[in-house]
Amino acid sequence: MTQLLGKPNVSDFFPGLARFDLQGVEKQMNALVPRFDGIFERMIGERKKVELEGAERMDFLQFLLKLKEEGGDAKTPLTITHVKALLMDMVVGGTDTSSNTIEFAMAEMMHNPEIMKRVQEELEVVVGKDNTVEESHIHKLSYLQAVMKETLRLHPVLPLLVPHCPSETTIVGGYTIPKGSRVFVNVWAIHRDPSIWKRSLEFDPTRFLDAKLDFSGNDFN
């Protein structure tokens, strides 16, 4: 699945060719659908069995199944198809992305032992040497957060953001973007732009400590 999603597809650049499926990407994707459906059916069956046995196991899937039984809401009823679609989003969006980011973070810290030591010291103070990090600890782990932000700056999950399409012709930075154009944002280049970041190629988590940056994407509002 991940290989297919990352595979260059000529139809992305020439939408008119999509119906011909020249590279067979759509055919291969369709072949994966029943395989994933079978996996999700087994997972859902296991959760229903656990619920019938009266065991407590409230994870993401269990919560979705509970919402489904309650009927969702008046505007958006939750069906088993919706549940499977959300599971697919988690599989596609949360596997390689997370593992790659962790791998890059570890590589950068191994290359910078002093940074790794500071992260270890913070974890020992806040979490404890033999304990597991919980969500309640995150807001206290400011340096670890800075390390992850710096990792994502130098090694973004994707070099290009999801394509955008303007509903009206607009001008951005002096360039005219015609209505209906497919726009790709090179976030990899932005994150390494020396006019924006000091020592742009250096791994320096301290740049994010006490930095006045809006990570919700509202800097230009």
C-alpha positions, 0 to 999 in steps of 0.5 A: 500500500505504501509503495503504491501511494509513493509510486510516481503516477503520470495521471497525477500530472496529466489527470486526463490520462487517469481513466486509462490507468496506464501504470496499473496503479488503480488496478493494484490498489483495487486488488488490495481492498479485499485484503484490508477488508478481511483484516478489518473484519477480523479486528472488529470481530475480536473487539465484539467478542471482547465486548460480549465477554464483558472485558474492558478494552477501550481503544480507538476501534472500541470507541468507534464501535461504541459510537456506531452502536449509539447511531452517531449523530443526526447529521452523520450516522456512523456505519461499519463502512465509516469505521473501516475507512477511519481504520484505513486512514490510520494504517495509511497515515500512521505507519511509515510516517511515524516509523520514519520520523522516529528513525530520523530522530534517533539518527540525528541524536546518535549524530549529536550525543549531547542532544541525546544526553539532554533528552535522556536527562529530561525523560529521567526527571519527568517520567522516571528511568523505568517508566513509560511515557504517558500523554500526561507527560508530554507538556512537561517534555519541552526539550523532547518536543523541540527535538521532534519539531527539529526532526520534522523540520529537516526531515518532513514526512513528505517533501511535498504537501498534499496538492491544493487546487485554488477555486479562484485565480489568485496571486501568491508572492507575485505569481498568478495561480490560475483557477483549477491549477494543481499546486504542490508546496515544497515543504522540504525546501521551505524547511531548509531555506536559509532566509527563514532559518538560521543555520538551516542545515544544522540540527538544533532543537533549541531554535524551538525552545521559547520560539514565538511560532504558530504551529496551527498554521495561522501565521499569515491570517 
